[in-house]
């Protein structure tokens, strides 16, 4: 009876591990940072110069100010549009974006509401081979831990899962590295991993106690 209960717990642990990998289908990171306004936009220094040179004619002064403001607004709007186009172009170059455009189904898995799921982040990660990206390290370690669990339920996968959890916690989003904003899917994955590690530790402790009783 005890052996049957222990086998059930071990099976649940394996399902926990599979469920952890499936959390990578959830939204992890938001869209990239908003494009910055161009710093080289024309200033109103020319307007003040015009004011000094045309003080004697109030009518011409008003016209000059109006023209300067209109020109500045037009240049600013044009700069913003060009910056936005550049930001969109960079985003279109991402592999996950290109794949998601092929079908609605792929978009729902990779880029729901233009956000990045864990899988989309991994695709972009492996496409640019960004060394030290914690999310990729965590996924690889958790995948290896699942293989270890299936073959032999031992202490090795605890170490792998723990290192993966630390790697995930220190993940820096390559899309929004300044604010490091993370979506709810990231925190579900983090909590799921921590809970699973605690669960596995409890099972291993029970197995060790039973073995000690058997030896005694």
C-alpha positions as CSV (number, residue, x, y, z in Angstrom):
1,X,0.0,0.0,0.0
2,X,2.8,2.4,0.9
3,X,4.7,1.5,-2.3
4,X,1.6,2.3,-4.3
5,X,1.1,5.7,-2.6
6,X,4.8,6.5,-3.2
7,X,4.5,5.6,-6.9
8,X,1.5,7.9,-7.2
9,X,3.5,10.8,-5.6
10,X,6.4,10.2,-7.9
11,X,4.0,10.2,-10.9
12,X,2.6,13.5,-9.7
13,X,6.1,14.9,-9.4
14,X,6.8,14.0,-13.1
15,X,3.5,15.6,-14.1
16,X,4.6,18.7,-12.1
17,X,7.8,18.8,-14.1
18,X,5.9,18.6,-17.4
19,X,3.4,21.2,-16.2
20,X,6.4,23.5,-15.4
21,X,7.7,23.2,-19.0
22,X,4.1,24.0,-20.3
23,X,4.1,27.3,-18.3
24,X,6.5,28.6,-21.0
25,X,3.4,28.9,-23.2
26,X,2.2,31.7,-21.0
27,X,3.0,35.4,-21.5
28,X,6.4,36.2,-19.9
29,X,7.5,39.6,-21.1
30,X,5.7,42.6,-22.6
31,X,6.5,44.4,-25.8
32,X,9.8,46.2,-26.1
33,X,10.4,49.7,-24.8
34,X,8.6,52.6,-26.4
35,X,10.8,54.3,-28.9
36,X,12.5,57.4,-27.6
37,X,11.8,60.8,-29.1
38,X,14.6,62.1,-31.2
39,X,16.9,64.3,-29.2
40,X,18.0,66.4,-32.2
41,X,14.6,68.0,-32.8
42,X,14.9,71.7,-33.6
43,X,14.6,74.1,-30.7
44,X,13.0,77.5,-30.5
45,X,16.3,79.4,-30.5
46,X,15.7,80.6,-34.0
47,X,12.4,82.0,-32.8
48,X,14.0,84.1,-30.1
49,X,16.5,85.3,-32.6
50,X,13.7,86.4,-34.8
51,X,12.0,88.1,-31.9
52,X,15.2,90.2,-31.2
53,X,15.5,91.2,-34.8
54,X,11.9,92.1,-35.4
55,X,10.9,93.9,-32.2
56,X,9.9,97.0,-34.1
57,X,7.3,95.2,-36.2
58,X,4.8,93.4,-34.0
59,X,2.9,92.0,-36.9
60,X,5.9,90.3,-38.5
61,X,6.9,89.0,-35.1
62,X,3.6,87.2,-34.6
63,X,3.9,85.6,-38.1
64,X,7.5,84.5,-37.5
65,X,6.6,82.8,-34.2
66,X,3.6,81.1,-35.7
67,X,5.7,79.8,-38.6
68,X,8.5,78.6,-36.3
69,X,6.0,76.7,-34.1
70,X,4.4,75.1,-37.1
71,X,7.7,74.0,-38.5
72,X,8.9,72.6,-35.2
73,X,5.7,70.6,-34.8
74,X,5.9,69.2,-38.3
75,X,9.5,68.1,-37.8
76,X,8.8,66.6,-34.4
77,X,5.8,64.6,-35.8
78,X,7.9,63.4,-38.8
79,X,10.7,62.3,-36.4
80,X,8.3,60.4,-34.2
81,X,6.8,58.6,-37.2
82,X,10.3,57.6,-38.5
83,X,11.3,56.4,-35.0
84,X,8.1,54.3,-34.7
85,X,8.7,52.8,-38.1
86,X,12.3,51.9,-37.1
87,X,11.0,50.2,-33.9
88,X,8.4,48.2,-35.8
89,X,11.1,47.2,-38.3
90,X,13.3,45.9,-35.6
91,X,10.5,43.9,-34.0
92,X,9.6,42.4,-37.4
93,X,13.1,41.0,-37.6
94,X,12.5,38.8,-34.6
95,X,12.1,35.1,-35.4
96,X,9.1,34.7,-33.2
97,X,7.3,37.6,-34.9
98,X,8.0,36.1,-38.3
99,X,6.7,32.7,-37.3
100,X,3.6,34.1,-35.6
101,X,2.6,35.9,-38.8
102,X,2.2,32.6,-40.6
103,X,-1.1,31.6,-38.9
104,X,-3.5,32.7,-36.2
105,X,-2.8,29.6,-34.2
106,X,1.0,30.3,-34.0
107,X,0.3,33.9,-33.1
108,X,-1.9,32.8,-30.2
109,X,0.9,30.5,-28.9
110,X,3.9,32.8,-29.5
111,X,2.6,36.4,-29.5
112,X,-0.8,36.7,-27.9
113,X,-1.9,40.4,-27.8
114,X,1.6,41.2,-29.2
115,X,3.2,40.0,-25.9
116,X,5.9,37.3,-25.7
117,X,5.2,33.9,-24.4
118,X,8.0,31.9,-22.8
119,X,8.3,29.8,-26.0
120,X,8.5,32.9,-28.1
121,X,11.3,34.2,-25.8
122,X,13.1,31.0,-26.2
123,X,12.9,31.0,-30.0
124,X,14.3,34.5,-30.1
125,X,16.9,33.5,-27.5
126,X,18.3,30.6,-29.5
127,X,18.1,32.6,-32.8
128,X,20.5,35.2,-31.5
129,X,22.4,32.9,-29.1
130,X,22.4,35.4,-26.3
131,X,24.8,33.9,-23.7
132,X,23.7,33.9,-20.1
133,X,20.0,34.5,-20.8
134,X,18.5,32.9,-17.6
135,X,15.3,31.8,-19.2
136,X,17.0,29.6,-21.7
137,X,19.3,28.1,-19.0
138,X,16.3,27.4,-16.8
139,X,14.3,25.7,-19.6
140,X,17.3,23.4,-20.6
141,X,17.9,22.4,-17.0
142,X,14.3,21.7,-16.3
143,X,14.1,19.6,-19.5
144,X,17.1,17.5,-18.4
145,X,15.6,17.2,-14.9
146,X,12.4,15.7,-16.4
147,X,14.5,13.1,-18.3
148,X,16.3,12.3,-15.0
149,X,13.0,11.9,-13.2
150,X,11.7,9.5,-15.8
151,X,14.8,7.3,-15.7
152,X,15.7,7.4,-12.0
153,X,14.1,9.4,-9.2
154,X,17.1,10.7,-7.3
155,X,18.7,13.9,-5.9
156,X,20.2,15.0,-9.2
157,X,17.0,16.6,-10.6
158,X,16.6,18.6,-7.3
159,X,19.9,20.3,-8.0
160,X,19.0,20.9,-11.7
161,X,15.6,22.3,-10.8
162,X,17.1,24.6,-8.1
163,X,19.7,26.0,-10.4
164,X,17.0,26.5,-13.0
165,X,14.9,28.4,-10.5
166,X,17.8,30.7,-9.7
167,X,18.5,31.3,-13.4
168,X,14.8,32.1,-14.0
169,X,14.7,34.5,-11.1
170,X,17.7,36.5,-12.4
171,X,16.4,36.5,-15.9
172,X,16.9,39.9,-17.7
173,X,14.3,40.5,-20.5
174,X,16.1,41.3,-23.7
175,X,13.0,43.2,-24.8
176,X,12.7,45.5,-21.8
177,X,15.9,45.3,-20.0
178,X,15.7,48.7,-18.4
179,X,12.4,48.3,-16.6
180,X,12.6,44.5,-16.4
181,X,8.8,44.2,-16.4
182,X,7.5,40.7,-16.2
183,X,4.0,39.5,-17.0
184,X,1.9,37.1,-14.9
185,X,3.1,34.0,-16.8
186,X,6.6,34.5,-15.6
187,X,5.5,34.6,-12.0
188,X,3.3,31.5,-12.5
189,X,6.4,29.7,-13.8
190,X,8.5,30.9,-10.9
191,X,6.0,29.9,-8.2
192,X,5.3,26.5,-9.9
193,X,9.0,25.7,-9.9
194,X,9.5,26.6,-6.2
195,X,6.4,24.6,-5.2
196,X,7.6,21.6,-7.2
197,X,11.1,21.7,-5.6
198,X,9.6,21.7,-2.1
199,X,7.2,18.8,-3.1
200,X,10.1,16.8,-4.5
201,X,12.2,17.3,-1.4
202,X,9.4,16.0,0.8
203,X,9.1,12.9,-1.4
204,X,12.9,12.2,-1.3
205,X,13.0,12.6,2.4
206,X,10.2,10.0,2.8
207,X,12.0,7.6,0.5
208,X,15.2,8.0,2.5
209,X,13.4,7.3,5.8
210,X,11.7,4.2,4.4
211,X,15.1,2.9,3.1
212,X,16.6,3.5,6.6
213,X,13.8,1.6,8.2
214,X,14.3,-1.3,5.7
215,X,18.0,-1.4,6.4
216,X,17.4,-1.4,10.2
